[in-house]
Each structure stands twice: as structure tokens, then as C-alpha cells.
Amino acid sequence: MLEQILGGRMRICLETLQILSTTKNFETFKNRMPLLYEHLPFLSKYQDEPEYINCVSQAKQSYELNYPDRTVDDMQIAAIFKPAQFPLKTMHLKFVAQCASRFTKQMKDEIDSLKSQTAKKNRVEKILFAMDIAKKELEDNCQECEEYRVAINAIHNVSRETMVLKVADTIK
């Protein structure tokens, strides 16, 4: 029974880590991140149990059977293998920064392909809104991280660059 519970939680962690590693949607991010804060501490209580390693192996196999187009990466294995040692806050910060970067790139690519100034302005506004969400996420959850200042500065830089786009757009 415990093995089923552990395996289920491990699969949720594997799926969540994969999603957080690829999403550019902050709503998805905000819905998924709490799952790691719930499941990893639970798993850490059992990581030294003899059957735990078998659960990790079974969870990995189950994940790869359900998602044959994906492979479990080292970060995912590290999280479920030794959840007590997994740097969750640091990864939280990195996931925020990556999500912001992917979203900004998508919006800038769209801006480059748009003809309407109104549509371009809307994308610029979306970037600024997303950077506000990213900044708040970092402030609320990652201030104790070593790389916090670097991440906040990167978000500010994106916001400044986006404001330049906005100003340049109003001059046209």
C-alpha cells in the first residue's frame, strides 16, 4: 500500500518537474509548483526506507510508459531519489526565470510577425504583466536563494527592454 502511495506521488513529481521545465504559462506554473512543495516533503520522510529505491525505479518506468516521447532527466531523478536534499527553493527560482524567459521569447517572436500596432502593444503589455507576476513569485518564495538578486535583476532588465519597445511604439 505504501509503495503505491509513494509511486503515485513520485509520478506526480516527475510530471510536474517536466511541466515546470517547459512551460511558458505562469498560470500553469502557479498551479504546478505547490505540488512539489506538497509531495517532496512527504517523500523525504520515506527516502531511507529499504523499499524506497524500488519505488523510484517503478515510478520512472511508469512515467516512461505513460510518456514514451519523454525521458526522465537527472534533475527529476534527483528530486524523487533524495527529496530531502533536492534544492526546491533554488529550483523554484530557476523555474520562474525559465518560464519568464520562454514567455518573453514567445511574445517577442509574435511581435516581430505582427503588422498591427495595437496587436504589438497588446503583446508588450502581456510581457510587462508576466514580468510583474514573475517578480512577485520571486519576492514571495525565493528571497533566501543565493541567485535571487540575479533573477530579480534579469526580470527588471526584461521589463526595461519591454518599456523601450513600448515607448518606441508610441513614437511611430
Secondary structure, DSSP 8 states (H G I E B T S, - for coil): -HHHHHHHHHHHHHHHHHHHHH---HHHHHHHHHHHHHHHHHHHTTTTSTTHHHHHHHHHHHHHHH-TT----HHHHHHHHSGGGS-HHHHHHHHHHHHHHHHHHHHHHHHHH---HHHHHHHHHHHHHHHHHHHHHHHHH-TTSTTHHHHHHHHHHHHHHHHHHHHHHHH-
